[in-house]
């Protein structure tokens, strides 16, 4: 009807435009304080795409920068905490990591990873205030979806604690810095100690998930290579095949477990992943029950990883020596960024 109320939610760049124009090169605007607000936690079926909805401000820290001309190389944004530790890094040339998941809904409900722009002009990048997403053997899509915004893939990475951070813009050999203050949600009764405890707990869970992912990915790669040596052209037979069969059989319990009381690495990782998702979705200190689950499944994971290390130090090296002796390449175990897991788990929530 021609009547409306318009809210200009962040004018920090306008207030600093004179400073930006005084610089010939790239300019990083000092961001406004970012409030640690959570996006939709709705667990009901999302409204249809054609439902008229308003648009909230972006969730997270709004980072503005200006490039007088297109960057000659990649543009990166780094966020560090008060101790100087790197919290997140975003780069225009970054390759999206492999995330084993199954999308069973329209592609319009998801968005690709955001990257800093490199073209000339003013640009805005939003950091969602989350730490690095841990590696998981499988991810689940949350039902808390908003059409056109994105569907969360959990675990997402825990939200950082309130405090002071440093934002750095790296472009064409320059590194520009600006302070960023992350403030708590004023409606939330959680104390700073609660949030710091949750952050530390999530960090420990994330480390366990990374270890499980690396071991499982390497085991899958090993078993694929062993299977190729047992089948197809150039397959080994007789005595030459026996050590390969023994190694393959020895890795089976690590992958599939040995019963309900001794689940394999993937199942252990799934429990830890669910625990991480629970922790990252709430602003409170971890409970005694959560810590007990972590201790239990960390111990299970440690036991499997010790067995895996023993196999690597023993049987894998023996098979490598055998292969090299007959002119075949040794077994290659991938680094964590090279792993592409097969048979990803199915997500449980339906956006």
Secondary structure, DSSP 8 states (H G I E B T S, - for coil): -----------HHHHTHHHHHT-SS-EE-----EE--------S----TTS-------SSEEEEEEESS--SS-EEEEEE-TT--EEEEEETT-----------S-GGG---------SSEEEEEEE-SB------SS-EEEEEEETTTEEEEES---B--SEEEEEEEEETTEEEEEEEEEE--TT----HHHHHHHHHHHHHHHHHHHHHHHHHHHHHHHHHHHHHHHSSTT---THHHHHHHHHHHHHHHHHH-SSTTS--HHHHHHHHHHHHHHHHTS-S---HHHHHHHHHHHHHHHHHHHHHHHHIIIIIHHHHHHHHHTT--------GGG---SS--------
